[in-house]
Amino acid sequence: MGFMKYTKEITDKLILDYRSGVAVAEIATTLDVPERSVIAKLSSLGVYTKKSYVNKRGEVPVKKSEHIERIAELLNVDEELLESLEKVNKTVLKLIENKLAQSDPKPHKQHQTDDIFALN
């Protein structure tokens, strides 16, 4: 793998392949360049989008502090009062949040945690 000049033809194919779902690694192998080179080129063209991190269940992770913030909102209390909840595991926080959201008569934004605990 060496230095490569991206011609218009190569650049057009690179964009087309990437937008068609061809993996960056595969594009890099085809062009005989490092993956970082392909990512850099696509980024400079405004085409590359970084993969978002997902957990083992395929969900975008939610921080404990976000759950605690929503629980505080549902309980209508100051978040600092619930500070010790930082020690509780996330599954329990999700369960508490979902149960409170179900029993709360005020409309709240629905969060993606709803599908984890289908409590019907």
C-alpha positions as CSV (number, residue, x, y, z in Angstrom):
1,M,0.0,0.0,0.0
2,G,1.4,3.3,-1.0
3,F,0.5,6.9,-1.6
4,M,-2.5,7.3,-3.9
5,K,-3.9,10.2,-5.8
6,Y,-7.6,10.1,-6.0
7,T,-8.7,10.8,-9.6
8,K,-12.2,12.0,-10.3
9,E,-13.1,8.5,-11.6
10,I,-11.8,6.8,-8.4
11,T,-13.4,9.5,-6.2
12,D,-16.8,9.0,-8.0
13,K,-16.6,5.2,-7.6
14,L,-15.5,5.6,-4.0
15,I,-18.6,7.8,-3.2
16,L,-20.9,5.5,-5.1
17,D,-19.6,2.3,-3.4
18,Y,-19.7,3.9,0.1
19,R,-23.3,5.2,-0.4
20,S,-24.3,1.8,-1.7
21,G,-23.3,0.2,1.6
22,V,-19.9,-1.2,0.6
23,A,-17.7,-1.4,3.7
24,V,-14.8,1.0,4.1
25,A,-12.4,-2.0,4.6
26,E,-13.6,-3.5,1.3
27,I,-13.2,-0.2,-0.6
28,A,-9.7,0.2,0.9
29,T,-8.7,-3.4,-0.2
30,T,-10.0,-2.8,-3.7
31,L,-8.0,0.4,-4.0
32,D,-5.0,-1.0,-2.2
33,V,-4.9,1.9,0.3
34,P,-5.3,2.0,4.1
35,E,-8.8,2.3,5.5
36,R,-7.8,5.6,7.1
37,S,-7.1,7.0,3.6
38,V,-10.6,6.1,2.4
39,I,-12.2,7.5,5.6
40,A,-10.1,10.7,5.2
41,K,-11.1,11.1,1.6
42,L,-14.8,10.5,2.3
43,S,-14.6,12.9,5.2
44,S,-13.0,15.6,3.2
45,L,-15.9,15.3,0.7
46,G,-18.5,15.4,3.5
47,V,-19.7,11.9,2.7
48,Y,-18.4,9.8,5.5
49,T,-20.5,9.3,8.6
50,K,-19.0,7.9,11.7
51,K,-20.7,4.7,13.0
52,S,-22.6,5.4,16.1
53,Y,-21.7,3.2,19.1
54,V,-24.3,0.7,20.1
55,N,-24.3,-1.7,23.0
56,K,-24.6,-5.5,22.8
57,R,-28.4,-5.2,22.4
58,G,-28.0,-2.9,19.4
59,E,-29.1,0.2,21.3
60,V,-27.5,3.6,21.6
61,P,-26.3,3.6,25.2
62,V,-28.0,6.0,27.7
63,K,-25.9,7.2,30.6
64,K,-27.1,6.6,34.1
65,S,-27.2,10.3,34.7
66,E,-29.8,10.7,31.9
67,H,-32.0,8.0,33.5
68,I,-31.7,9.7,36.9
69,E,-32.5,13.1,35.4
70,R,-35.7,11.7,33.9
71,I,-36.6,9.9,37.1
72,A,-36.2,13.2,39.0
73,E,-38.4,14.9,36.5
74,L,-41.1,12.2,36.9
75,L,-40.9,12.5,40.7
76,N,-40.8,16.3,40.5
77,V,-37.7,16.4,42.7
78,D,-34.3,17.9,42.5
79,E,-31.8,15.6,40.7
80,E,-29.3,16.0,43.5
81,L,-31.7,14.3,45.9
82,L,-31.4,11.2,43.8
83,E,-27.6,11.3,43.6
84,S,-27.2,7.9,45.3
85,L,-28.9,6.2,42.3
86,E,-25.6,6.5,40.5
87,K,-24.7,3.3,42.3
88,V,-27.7,1.3,41.0
89,N,-27.3,-0.7,37.8
90,K,-28.8,0.6,34.5
91,T,-31.4,-2.1,34.2
92,V,-32.9,-1.1,37.6
93,L,-32.9,2.6,36.6
94,K,-34.7,1.8,33.3
95,L,-37.3,-0.2,35.2
96,I,-37.9,2.6,37.7
97,E,-38.1,5.2,35.0
98,N,-40.5,3.1,32.9
99,K,-42.8,2.3,35.9
100,L,-42.9,6.0,36.9
101,A,-43.6,7.1,33.4
102,Q,-46.5,4.6,33.2
103,S,-48.0,5.9,36.4
104,D,-47.4,9.6,35.8
105,P,-50.5,11.4,34.4
106,K,-48.4,14.2,32.9
107,P,-47.3,13.8,29.3
108,H,-43.6,13.1,29.1
109,K,-41.4,12.5,26.1
110,Q,-41.2,8.9,25.3
111,H,-37.7,7.5,25.5
112,Q,-36.2,4.5,23.7
113,T,-36.2,2.5,26.9
114,D,-39.9,1.7,26.4
115,D,-39.2,-1.3,24.3
116,I,-36.8,-2.9,26.8
117,F,-39.4,-3.5,29.4
118,A,-42.7,-4.1,27.7
119,L,-44.9,-4.0,30.9
120,N,-48.3,-4.7,29.4
